[in-house]
Amino acid sequence: MIKMQYRKDLRSGNELSVLGFGCMRFPNTMGKIDREKTEKLLLKACEAGINYYDTAYIYPGSEEVLGEFLKKHDLRRKVFIATKLPQAMCNSSSDFDRYFDIQKKRLQTDYIDYYLLHNITDFNQWQKLTGMGIKKWMTGKKDSKEISQIGFSYHGTYDDFIKVLDDYDWDFVQIQYNYIQTHFQAGINGLRFAENKGIPVIIMEPLLGGKLANLPKKAQSILKKADAKAVPLALRFVWNEGGVTVLLSGMNQISQIEENLLTAETALPGSFSDTEKNIIKDVKAIFNKNFKIPCTGCKYCMPCPKKINIPDCFEAYNNSFSLGRYYGTYQYLSSVSFLGADPHFISDCSSCGKCESHCPQKIEIRKQLKTVHHKLGIPGMKLIRSIALKFLAK
């Protein structure tokens, strides 16, 4: 039987499972969370000892489904809930309570174990929140026991990360980290800085939105020769760092939970071998040649006012380098619903910039969409589509 590994949150004393459940990517059908499939996944996770569940206000339906599950199976007191304040949507201090109360209702609880300010991108953003009274609000919620631990998720530069971390007595922090992005955003230096301050670190995007689970063919060949597997290698790389308290994985299949549990059992700090380090070095070199647009598929840029499927378009572009132009073009046509009843082409983009204001990776989305259209778009696409539909109708 697999034994779950736990690491202590030194600020609270809580024993947290090293493998946390990321609730942003629950199984869904036609855009709605599949409650039956999700319940089976969560049951499997709880039974295996996973006790940290990360959701957010802006993850459609996620808080409600998690809350319903925990109440149905009487598991609220046996797990730690982490959710996030949509700080970018807050215009005054009254919004803090408004969103928080909605979240407690959704989650069917009167307290939150780990509460984060969602998607802090720079120090100026943090200062705006402090001007609105966020420090007083957070302290009040901790005093009333409605929030146990307070932290923030971060998507900005290392320098601003340090400034935000030093400006308040934080209980924990959540950063993006994987073997491709060791110096991206807070990066390894931010991880070590937090560790030295005794602040627990939660890791998101250890698989770069699934990209490290589906590597280019040349990289797959390297793994095969070394008798290594993509996902365990990527997770072990993160768990090798002693400053990592919890690694979040958006598991939406039982098999993914089982594989991750098996990896977590032996993923101790400092256990990464020289052989594994060399494999990572070779795989990283190949991956970087194909990963042209650093999109993780988080969908924070969505919905697009023109209904363009931005993440899928970017994935198609990246795949055109790793899997071939034919495959990339085919995926791109599927992404824009080329033969569907309601297609949304990149040429429909109005350059409003709404998507860029929400992108954690700071991608120049409007510029990159044009790049995708230039490489994968077919001249006269709308005319070709019209002719194709007439042909198919016959």
Helices and strands as residue ranges (DSSP letters): E 6-8, E 15-17, E 19-22, G 23-25, E 28-29, E 32-33, H 35-47, E 52-54, H 62-72, G 76-78, E 80-85, G 87-89, H 93-107, E 112-120, H 123-131, H 134-143, E 147-154, H 158-166, E 172-176, H 187-196, E 201-204, G 211-213, H 217-225, H 230-239, E 244-249, H 254-266, H 274-290, H 310-322, H 325-335, G 346-348, H 354-358, H 365-376, H 381-393
